[in-house]
């Protein structure tokens, strides 16, 4: 009986964990060093809600870099992107993202990258 209960609990835990949109790929990648960054593109494990999802770009000192709002890629509803107005000057940057999957579950995270000369 215990095995049945534990098996049921494990199944519930794994289905709940699978309900969140996990970051699968980022451009620029975490800890990347790039000469030019024109876009920030984040690919997730699930389709995301455009109006409830965001990308915030900031300097390492936590000053927000003013950019247009993030948009879901029309060709792939699992991708959230920001096209930058101008090339970023050299320095360290942090990406803060928050998304809501189509099923309503929220996920968020941060990562950093470097723009070099």
MMTF fields as JSON, N, C-alpha, C and O atoms, coordinates in Angstrom:
{
  "mmtfVersion": "1.0.0",
  "mmtfProducer": "UNKNOWN",
  "numBonds": 467,
  "numAtoms": 468,
  "numGroups": 117,
  "numChains": 1,
  "numModels": 1,
  "chainsPerModel": [1],
  "groupsPerChain": [117],
  "chainIdList": ["A"],
  "bondAtomList": [4, 2, 8, 6, 12, 10, 16, 14, 20, 18, 24, 22, 28, 26, 32, 30, 36, 34, 40, 38, 44, 42, 48, 46, 52, 50, 56, 54, 60, 58, 64, 62, 68, 66, 72, 70, 76, 74, 80, 78, 84, 82, 88, 86, 92, 90, 96, 94, 100, 98, 104, 102, 108, 106, 112, 110, 116, 114, 120, 118, 124, 122, 128, 126, 132, 130, 136, 134, 140, 138, 144, 142, 148, 146, 152, 150, 156, 154, 160, 158, 164, 162, 168, 166, 172, 170, 176, 174, 180, 178, 184, 182, 188, 186, 192, 190, 196, 194, 200, 198, 204, 202, 208, 206, 212, 210, 216, 214, 220, 218, 224, 222, 228, 226, 232, 230, 236, 234, 240, 238, 244, 242, 248, 246, 252, 250, 256, 254, 260, 258, 264, 262, 268, 266, 272, 270, 276, 274, 280, 278, 284, 282, 288, 286, 292, 290, 296, 294, 300, 298, 304, 302, 308, 306, 312, 310, 316, 314, 320, 318, 324, 322, 328, 326, 332, 330, 336, 334, 340, 338, 344, 342, 348, 346, 352, 350, 356, 354, 360, 358, 364, 362, 368, 366, 372, 370, 376, 374, 380, 378, 384, 382, 388, 386, 392, 390, 396, 394, 400, 398, 404, 402, 408, 406, 412, 410, 416, 414, 420, 418, 424, 422, 428, 426, 432, 430, 436, 434, 440, 438, 444, 442, 448, 446, 452, 450, 456, 454, 460, 458, 464, 462],
  "bondOrderList": [1, 1, 1, 1, 1, 1, 1, 1, 1, 1, 1, 1, 1, 1, 1, 1, 1, 1, 1, 1, 1, 1, 1, 1, 1, 1, 1, 1, 1, 1, 1, 1, 1, 1, 1, 1, 1, 1, 1, 1, 1, 1, 1, 1, 1, 1, 1, 1, 1, 1, 1, 1, 1, 1, 1, 1, 1, 1, 1, 1, 1, 1, 1, 1, 1, 1, 1, 1, 1, 1, 1, 1, 1, 1, 1, 1, 1, 1, 1, 1, 1, 1, 1, 1, 1, 1, 1, 1, 1, 1, 1, 1, 1, 1, 1, 1, 1, 1, 1, 1, 1, 1, 1, 1, 1, 1, 1, 1, 1, 1, 1, 1, 1, 1, 1, 1],
  "groupList": [{"groupName": "UNK", "atomNameList": ["N", "CA", "C", "O"], "elementList": ["N", "C", "C", "O"], "formalChargeList": [0, 0, 0, 0], "bondAtomList": [1, 0, 2, 1, 3, 2], "bondOrderList": [1, 1, 2], "singleLetterCode": "X", "chemCompType": "L-PEPTIDE LINKING"}],
  "groupTypeList": [0, 0, 0, 0, 0, 0, 0, 0, 0, 0, 0, 0, 0, 0, 0, 0, 0, 0, 0, 0, 0, 0, 0, 0, 0, 0, 0, 0, 0, 0, 0, 0, 0, 0, 0, 0, 0, 0, 0, 0, 0, 0, 0, 0, 0, 0, 0, 0, 0, 0, 0, 0, 0, 0, 0, 0, 0, 0, 0, 0, 0, 0, 0, 0, 0, 0, 0, 0, 0, 0, 0, 0, 0, 0, 0, 0, 0, 0, 0, 0, 0, 0, 0, 0, 0, 0, 0, 0, 0, 0, 0, 0, 0, 0, 0, 0, 0, 0, 0, 0, 0, 0, 0, 0, 0, 0, 0, 0, 0, 0, 0, 0, 0, 0, 0, 0, 0],
  "groupIdList": [1, 2, 3, 4, 5, 6, 7, 8, 9, 10, 11, 12, 13, 14, 15, 16, 17, 18, 19, 20, 21, 22, 23, 24, 25, 26, 27, 28, 29, 30, 31, 32, 33, 34, 35, 36, 37, 38, 39, 40, 41, 42, 43, 44, 45, 46, 47, 48, 49, 50, 51, 52, 53, 54, 55, 56, 57, 58, 59, 60, 61, 62, 63, 64, 65, 66, 67, 68, 69, 70, 71, 72, 73, 74, 75, 76, 77, 78, 79, 80, 81, 82, 83, 84, 85, 86, 87, 88, 89, 90, 91, 92, 93, 94, 95, 96, 97, 98, 99, 100, 101, 102, 103, 104, 105, 106, 107, 108, 109, 110, 111, 112, 113, 114, 115, 116, 117],
  "secStructList": [7, 2, 2, 2, 2, 2, 2, 2, 2, 2, 2, 2, 2, 2, 2, 2, 2, 6, 6, 1, 7, 7, 3, 3, 3, 3, 3, 1, 7, 6, 6, 7, 3, 3, 1, 7, 7, 7, 3, 3, 3, 3, 3, 3, 1, 1, 7, 5, 7, 4, 4, 4, 7, 3, 3, 3, 3, 3, 3, 6, 6, 7, 7, 5, 7, 7, 7, 7, 7, 7, 3, 3, 3, 6, 6, 3, 3, 3, 3, 3, 3, 3, 3, 7, 1, 1, 7, 7, 7, 1, 3, 3, 3, 3, 3, 3, 3, 3, 3, 3, 5, 6, 6, 1, 7, 3, 3, 3, 3, 3, 3, 3, 3, 3, 3, 7, 7],
  "xCoordList": [0.817, 0.0, 0.873, 0.586, 1.951, 2.841, 3.425, 3.555, 3.775, 4.344, 3.344, 3.729, 2.098, 1.068, 0.937, 0.849, 0.925, 0.819, 2.039, 1.891, 3.252, 4.464, 4.504, 4.903, 4.094, 4.064, 3.113, 3.423, 1.957, 1.001, 1.54, 1.359, 2.204, 2.795, 3.902, 4.007, 4.721, 5.782, 5.196, 5.721, 4.132, 3.49, 2.928, 3.058, 2.31, 1.795, 2.919, 2.801, 4.001, 5.126, 5.746, 6.086, 5.901, 6.516, 5.599, 6.086, 4.288, 3.388, 3.33, 3.199, 3.424, 3.432, 4.716, 4.696, 5.839, 7.11, 7.121, 7.743, 6.459, 6.426, 5.494, 5.461, 4.74, 3.756, 4.35, 3.676, 5.57, 6.205, 7.01, 7.566, 7.066, 7.88, 9.327, 9.644, 10.192, 11.6, 12.397, 12.133, 13.366, 14.245, 15.128, 15.859, 15.054, 15.845, 17.043, 18.072, 16.917, 18.004, 17.904, 16.808, 19.057, 19.093, 20.162, 21.262, 19.819, 20.769, 20.734, 19.675, 21.806, 23.069, 22.923, 22.05, 23.787, 23.73, 24.244, 24.929, 23.903, 24.412, 25.932, 26.523, 26.551, 28.005, 28.713, 29.926, 27.96, 28.552, 29.335, 29.091, 30.276, 31.031, 30.773, 31.103, 30.186, 29.822, 30.285, 30.311, 30.651, 31.055, 29.832, 29.84, 28.775, 27.554, 26.344, 26.261, 25.419, 24.154, 23.041, 22.918, 22.224, 21.116, 19.761, 18.783, 19.708, 18.454, 18.723, 19.828, 17.685, 17.683, 16.552, 15.403, 16.879, 15.888, 15.932, 16.98, 14.795, 14.692, 13.702, 12.554, 14.15, 13.296, 12.917, 13.776, 11.633, 11.11, 10.556, 10.362, 10.303, 9.813, 8.335, 7.847, 7.613, 6.176, 5.801, 6.561, 4.62, 4.099, 3.859, 3.468, 4.101, 3.962, 2.93, 2.634, 2.393, 1.405, 2.126, 2.856, 1.945, 2.684, 2.422, 3.36, 1.192, 0.845, 1.307, 1.364, 1.635, 2.029, 3.509, 3.956, 4.266, 5.67, 6.547, 6.137, 7.765, 8.631, 10.104, 10.506, 10.887, 12.345, 12.784, 12.36, 13.632, 14.196, 15.716, 16.333, 16.297, 17.748, 18.268, 17.736, 19.311, 19.879, 21.395, 21.961, 22.03, 23.467, 23.727, 22.811, 24.972, 25.319, 25.077, 24.945, 25.023, 24.728, 23.221, 22.772, 22.45, 20.987, 20.276, 19.152, 20.905, 20.218, 19.533, 20.173, 18.259, 17.499, 17.923, 18.048, 18.141, 18.422, 17.071, 16.332, 16.737, 15.43, 15.343, 16.159, 14.376, 14.171, 12.676, 11.872, 12.31, 10.896, 10.461, 11.294, 9.172, 8.653, 8.986, 9.165, 9.065, 9.32, 8.075, 6.944, 8.317, 7.224, 7.455, 8.593, 6.361, 6.447, 6.65, 5.974, 7.579, 7.891, 6.66, 6.093, 6.252, 5.069, 5.247, 4.27, 6.475, 6.74, 6.89, 6.787, 7.132, 7.334, 6.826, 7.5, 5.652, 5.059, 5.792, 5.352, 6.91, 7.736, 8.911, 9.701, 9.03, 10.17, 9.706, 8.759, 10.396, 10.156, 11.395, 12.517, 11.204, 12.35, 12.203, 11.096, 13.356, 13.446, 14.465, 15.589, 14.072, 15.02, 15.518, 14.72, 16.823, 17.396, 17.411, 17.662, 17.143, 17.153, 18.555, 18.729, 19.545, 20.923, 21.848, 21.486, 23.073, 24.068, 24.393, 24.466, 24.583, 24.945, 26.412, 27.261, 26.719, 28.129, 28.797, 28.118, 30.119, 30.814, 30.465, 30.313, 30.344, 30.048, 29.343, 29.06, 29.068, 28.349, 26.866, 26.476, 26.037, 24.591, 23.915, 24.454, 22.724, 21.905, 20.546, 19.965, 20.05, 18.713, 17.839, 18.155, 16.742, 15.735, 14.495, 13.971, 14.034, 12.853, 11.806, 12.104, 10.566, 9.427, 8.405, 8.044, 7.95, 6.969, 5.836, 5.988, 4.701, 3.561, 3.252, 3.031, 3.237, 2.917, 1.429, 0.643, 1.058, -0.353, -1.273, -2.449, -0.727, -1.549, -1.618, -2.247, -0.964, -1.063, 0.066, 0.093, 0.997, 2.106, 3.193, 3.553, 3.705, 4.708, 6.109, 6.296, 7.089, 8.506, 9.302, 8.869, 10.466, 11.321, 12.769, 13.068, 13.666, 15.078, 15.928, 15.415, 17.225, 18.187, 19.429, 19.72, 20.151, 21.48, 22.24, 21.649, 23.565, 24.416, 25.204, 25.436, 25.618, 26.505, 27.364, 27.088, 28.411, 29.36, 29.392, 29.478, 29.323, 29.537, 30.955, 31.307, 31.767, 33.167, 33.361, 32.441, 34.507, 34.805, 35.077, 35.348],
  "yCoordList": [-1.187, 0.0, 1.268, 2.239, 1.228, 2.377, 2.689, 3.854, 1.643, 1.847, 2.535, 3.369, 2.199, 2.824, 4.298, 5.145, 4.609, 6.001, 6.79, 7.869, 6.256, 6.952, 7.107, 8.153, 6.073, 6.155, 7.242, 7.969, 7.365, 8.412, 9.8, 10.724, 9.95, 11.235, 11.617, 12.779, 10.66, 10.946, 11.342, 12.238, 10.698, 11.044, 12.464, 13.217, 12.83, 14.191, 15.209, 16.255, 14.92, 15.853, 16.024, 17.145, 14.961, 15.087, 15.793, 16.522, 15.606, 16.315, 17.796, 18.633, 18.14, 19.549, 20.215, 21.367, 19.504, 20.08, 20.309, 21.259, 19.474, 19.61, 20.704, 21.01, 21.298, 22.306, 23.698, 24.594, 23.898, 25.208, 25.32, 24.335, 26.514, 26.758, 26.947, 27.913, 26.035, 26.101, 26.72, 26.446, 27.551, 28.146, 27.046, 26.376, 26.866, 25.834, 26.402, 25.736, 27.633, 28.228, 29.738, 30.299, 30.395, 31.856, 32.38, 31.833, 33.449, 34.156, 35.625, 36.235, 36.239, 35.582, 34.6, 34.746, 33.614, 32.57, 33.094, 34.115, 32.387, 32.727, 32.668, 31.724, 33.675, 33.79, 33.933, 33.74, 34.271, 34.443, 35.744, 36.675, 35.788, 36.999, 37.281, 36.461, 38.435, 38.771, 40.177, 41.06, 40.373, 41.705, 42.565, 43.769, 41.944, 42.666, 41.864, 40.656, 42.544, 41.932, 42.807, 43.967, 42.267, 43.015, 42.551, 43.296, 41.316, 40.729, 39.901, 39.403, 39.769, 38.793, 37.843, 38.26, 36.566, 35.55, 34.42, 33.815, 34.143, 33.09, 32.036, 32.349, 30.792, 29.68, 28.85, 28.464, 28.585, 27.861, 26.502, 26.212, 25.675, 24.31, 24.265, 23.235, 25.353, 25.407, 26.74, 27.707, 26.779, 28.05, 29.0, 28.586, 30.285, 31.263, 32.325, 32.566, 32.95, 34.017, 35.338, 35.799, 35.957, 37.188, 38.338, 39.027, 38.552, 39.71, 39.558, 40.54, 38.339, 38.092, 37.744, 37.323, 37.917, 37.524, 38.727, 39.625, 38.733, 39.899, 39.519, 38.496, 40.393, 40.34, 41.735, 42.731, 41.8, 43.082, 42.984, 42.097, 43.899, 43.955, 45.048, 46.158, 44.726, 45.72, 45.587, 44.544, 46.665, 46.613, 45.774, 45.476, 45.4, 44.596, 45.366, 44.775, 46.708, 47.558, 47.676, 48.459, 46.904, 46.829, 48.062, 48.341, 48.813, 49.907, 49.347, 48.679, 49.605, 49.081, 49.76, 50.983, 48.951, 49.453, 49.598, 48.621, 50.813, 51.057, 50.363, 50.612, 49.513, 48.742, 48.56, 48.769, 48.169, 47.892, 46.648, 45.878, 46.462, 45.295, 44.004, 43.998, 42.932, 41.62, 41.133, 41.421, 40.395, 39.842, 38.359, 37.901, 37.62, 36.212, 36.126, 36.813, 35.286, 35.094, 34.535, 33.53, 35.181, 34.745, 33.34, 32.609, 32.962, 31.645, 30.554, 29.369, 30.94, 29.951, 30.508, 31.337, 30.07, 30.611, 30.219, 30.563, 29.499, 29.167, 30.132, 30.011, 31.098, 32.016, 33.429, 33.95, 34.036, 35.419, 36.212, 35.795, 37.356, 38.095, 39.597, 40.128, 40.27, 41.726, 42.105, 41.603, 42.988, 43.532, 44.857, 45.756, 44.985, 46.172, 47.344, 47.155, 48.555, 49.76, 50.072, 50.468, 49.889, 50.234, 49.123, 48.302, 49.116, 48.169, 48.504, 49.674, 47.486, 47.697, 48.084, 47.484, 49.075, 49.392, 48.253, 47.459, 48.17, 47.113, 47.171, 48.246, 45.999, 45.91, 44.617, 43.789, 44.463, 43.3, 43.614, 44.699, 42.653, 42.837, 41.637, 40.531, 41.897, 40.848, 40.842, 41.895, 39.65, 39.462, 38.899, 37.872, 39.586, 39.088, 38.76, 39.613, 37.544, 37.147, 36.559, 35.983, 36.732, 36.144, 35.762, 36.577, 34.532, 34.073, 33.337, 32.794, 33.344, 32.551, 31.608, 32.042, 30.313, 29.313, 29.398, 29.954, 28.849, 28.858, 28.246, 28.598, 27.317, 26.683, 27.518, 27.107, 28.705, 29.616, 29.544, 30.34, 28.619, 28.518, 29.549, 29.752, 30.192, 31.26, 30.698, 29.845, 31.189, 30.868, 32.154, 33.072, 32.213, 33.385, 32.996, 31.935, 33.883, 33.615, 34.777, 35.767, 34.651, 35.663, 34.965, 33.82, 35.68, 35.238, 36.456, 37.499, 36.316, 37.444, 37.101, 35.933, 38.167, 38.018, 39.267, 40.271, 39.206, 40.293, 40.748, 39.931, 42.067, 42.638, 43.176, 44.041, 42.645, 43.066, 43.969, 44.125, 44.546, 45.405, 44.594, 45.15],
  "zCoordList": [0.0, 0.0, 0.0, -0.7, 0.809, 0.864, -0.51, -0.887, -1.252, -2.579, -3.504, -4.323, -3.38, -4.211, -3.856, -4.745, -2.569, -2.117, -2.594, -3.168, -2.358, -2.789, -4.308, -4.821, -5.017, -6.478, -6.947, -7.891, -6.3, -6.644, -6.347, -7.14, -5.203, -4.848, -5.824, -6.216, -6.214, -7.183, -8.531, -9.192, -8.943, -10.215, -10.162, -11.127, -9.052, -8.913, -8.921, -9.558, -8.229, -8.19, -9.566, -9.946, -10.312, -11.635, -12.612, -13.477, -12.511, -13.421, -13.061, -13.953, -11.774, -11.378, -11.834, -12.266, -11.744, -12.171, -13.673, -14.147, -14.413, -15.858, -16.332, -17.524, -15.431, -15.828, -15.988, -16.496, -15.576, -15.681, -16.97, -17.455, -17.512, -18.701, -18.253, -17.559, -18.644, -18.279, -19.415, -20.586, -19.075, -20.07, -20.648, -19.918, -21.972, -22.637, -23.386, -23.508, -23.89, -24.661, -24.57, -24.566, -24.497, -24.428, -25.374, -25.46, -26.081, -26.945, -26.578, -26.725, -26.114, -25.845, -24.684, -23.829, -24.677, -23.654, -22.314, -22.249, -21.269, -19.938, -19.955, -20.48, -19.379, -19.275, -20.626, -20.713, -21.676, -23.003, -23.067, -22.299, -23.992, -24.289, -25.763, -26.62, -26.063, -27.438, -27.777, -26.92, -29.038, -29.495, -29.78, -29.524, -30.314, -30.676, -30.199, -30.42, -29.549, -29.144, -29.69, -29.296, -30.596, -31.196, -30.698, -30.746, -30.221, -29.751, -28.511, -28.292, -27.708, -26.625, -26.964, -27.103, -27.096, -27.464, -26.449, -26.223, -25.845, -24.842, -25.323, -25.638, -25.379, -25.808, -24.584, -23.791, -24.444, -23.288, -23.677, -24.858, -22.677, -22.887, -23.236, -23.702, -23.022, -23.298, -23.926, -23.861, -24.536, -25.06, -23.898, -22.807, -24.154, -23.083, -23.441, -24.611, -22.399, -22.545, -22.788, -21.911, -23.943, -24.263, -23.293, -22.892, -22.92, -22.089, -20.641, -19.902, -20.237, -18.854, -18.725, -17.658, -19.795, -19.81, -20.143, -20.879, -19.589, -19.793, -19.76, -19.206, -20.382, -20.298, -19.876, -20.462, -18.861, -18.452, -18.547, -17.957, -19.287, -19.437, -18.515, -18.492, -17.757, -16.859, -16.806, -17.133, -16.387, -16.18, -14.939, -14.173, -14.753, -13.591, -12.288, -11.216, -12.405, -11.237, -11.016, -10.179, -11.759, -11.66, -12.18, -11.763, -13.088, -13.766, -14.999, -15.811, -15.151, -16.279, -17.566, -17.63, -18.589, -19.931, -20.612, -20.733, -21.063, -21.666, -23.014, -23.901, -23.163, -24.395, -24.621, -23.713, -25.84, -26.083, -25.321, -24.842, -25.215, -24.532, -25.273, -26.491, -24.529, -25.12, -25.856, -25.467, -26.92, -27.714, -27.948, -28.054, -28.026, -28.387, -29.891, -30.657, -30.307, -31.721, -32.439, -32.011, -33.52, -34.268, -34.842, -35.002, -35.15, -35.733, -34.673, -34.988, -33.427, -32.365, -31.039, -30.427, -30.58, -29.348, -28.064, -26.967, -28.201, -27.044, -26.896, -25.959, -27.825, -27.824, -27.477, -28.064, -26.507, -26.103, -26.503, -26.213, -27.167, -27.695, -27.51, -27.428, -27.447, -27.432, -28.494, -28.494, -29.396, -30.365, -29.801, -29.535, -29.617, -28.997, -29.967, -31.157, -29.475, -30.3, -30.814, -31.966, -29.953, -30.292, -29.823, -28.98, -30.399, -29.916, -28.47, -28.094, -27.678, -26.278, -26.169, -26.829, -25.346, -25.113, -24.348, -23.696, -24.424, -23.678, -22.196, -21.616, -21.606, -20.182, -19.836, -20.702, -18.565, -18.053, -17.966, -17.535, -18.379, -18.376, -17.725, -17.685, -17.222, -16.616, -17.301, -17.565, -17.583, -18.137, -17.023, -16.424, -16.761, -15.797, -16.612, -17.329, -16.503, -17.261, -16.33, -15.284, -16.764, -16.054, -17.118, -17.967, -17.066, -18.042, -17.341, -16.247, -18.015, -17.586, -18.735, -19.865, -18.44, -19.45, -19.782, -19.015, -20.913, -21.335, -20.281, -20.197, -19.469, -18.425, -17.146, -16.171, -17.144, -16.009, -15.001, -14.063, -15.16, -14.213, -14.529, -15.688, -13.484, -13.604, -13.346, -12.479, -14.114, -13.921, -14.098, -14.795, -13.462, -13.634, -13.398, -12.848, -13.829, -13.625, -14.089, -14.611, -13.898, -14.327, -14.854, -14.505, -15.699, -16.103, -16.592, -16.874, -16.689, -17.081, -18.336, -18.649, -19.057, -20.208, -20.306, -19.65, -21.13, -21.297, -22.732, -23.649, -22.936, -24.26, -24.254, -23.452, -25.17, -25.243, -26.462, -27.265, -26.605, -27.751, -28.971, -30.035]
}
